[in-house]
């Protein structure tokens, strides 16, 4: 269970250790990548921030499309598109970085993500050479805007149950598409639609590239939404929309597979896409807490406020750590598969599929950190946080959608556990052997050998090893007790997912900080060390609670007692003074006047 290897596969973080030097951390971005990120930030400062009220009002229908085209002119829409198709051809983790920065752009981040992700990538990864040559240059430069038409009134998470139909015309030259799609981001100004429909009585969806000018497309008015008000969201109706047969994307009935794989990309990108927002909100909260006086002093002198500020930073740092760790693992596998002779598109898809579990973790953790941070931001602002005159009100409303789109967090939790168990059943990941070893350990005499914990993070890594045993104990027993009914026990699946998420998150932060210490020294990283330690302490408690709930739901009697004893042993961690560590973190943030990590 302690083998160190670089070529770790998706989900294997639960059964293998990762060396800190083998993870990518944001502090490693090159000057070129930093320049690209700065160009993106300058774009936000120039085009988004001064127009944020007008963007959200939707009173000027030409504003967002004009800003969108400026993003295209700067190359921001073509970061992931190869140069031969008019893009910049940058790496996967660079595209994660741009998604990160654009996350501070409010509604526009949804516009950007829908176009560059689910709107463009299906063609890049599944299109024919002719389709790529025809459409990608227009999409990469912003000449055309794209949207993605999958969801229907009765087909949300169960996307394959969609009723939209594609019927071959009498002359065999076109498919006539009929149906309704809803919650379609960018629909109001899109030139190109990726549309999913079923041909005849097919079991699975087929995907099509549909140009707006084909005709037969009508829309409802813009949806009135809680947040992301400045992003176009409409229902789209297809009425005998004629689509040339050559505009089928990939093969017949391959649409569901396309949808699933593109959503893997969307999930990990959404994990990155919250980061710009959480840093901005945290910086606003720090600044306001310095300016706001109560009882004659700034409110950031109070312990309760310091705790809020520190927690905002801690969770943001952790989410950032796990996102870029996952992003680089995906990129490394893409490069390795391409080097073996796999086509560029197939290599990207295979790598994303391999790390689908980590992509789901990034989405869930990131969206829930965003919700936490904006909630705490409103609280720091107090009454002003509830006012539309201050930035927190918009941030609070905009954040809520992140837990819903790209698959709800509940669906993602069940997906990550389901994927792991399926891989284990197919022997693609050796999960059951370590799980059996842990089961045997529960009834064996405990080992009392001492571990040298004098080195930095040695004690924390021992805690992580035991937390992984918690998952193996739970997962192994649940799989044995519930067997093929486990997917019906959704509460247990979500308990298991919460354990997975916290292990990956805590480990990612510790590995990032360990690598950072090797680059800058311990003193320069003392606040990152503190953040990693506080998060691990919190993760232990969360894992303990989730595991207890799961154990109570499918065990009883002596078996339950044994598992609870094992849980107590595996979640044992020396107490640390989290209050003092949070105060140190908060004091440093207040001194810097912004999110400084």
Secondary structure, 3 states (H helix, E strand, C coil): CCCECCCCCCCHHHCCECCHHHCCCHHHCCHHHHHHHHHHHHHHHHHHHHHHHHHHHCCCHHHHHHHHHHHHHCCHHHCCCCHHHCCCCCCHHHHHHHHHHHHHHCHHHHHHHHHHHHHCHHHHHHCCHHHHHHHHHHHHHCCCCEEEECCECCECCCHHHCCCEEEECCCCCEEEEEEEEEEEECHHHCCEEEEEEEECCCCCCEEEEEEHHHCCEEECCCCCCCCCCCCCEEEEEEEEEEEEHHHEECCCCCHHHHHHHHHHHHHHHHHHHCHHHHHHHHHHHHHHHHHCEECCEEHHHCHHHHHHHHHHHHHHHHHHHHHHHHHHHHHHHHHHHHHCCCCHHHHHHHHHHHCHHHHHHHHHHHHHHHHHHHHHHHHHHHHHHHCCCCHHHHHHHHHHHHHCCCCCHHHHHHHHHHHHHHHHHCCCCCCHHHHHHHHHHHHCCCCCCCCCCCCCCHHHHHHHHHHHHHHHHHHHHHHHHHHHHHHHCHHHHHHHHHHHHHHHHHHHHHHHHHHHHHHHCCHHHHHHHHHHHHHHHHHHHHHHHHHHHHHHHHCCHHHHHHHHHHHHHHCCCCCCCHHHHHHHHHHHHHHHCCCCC
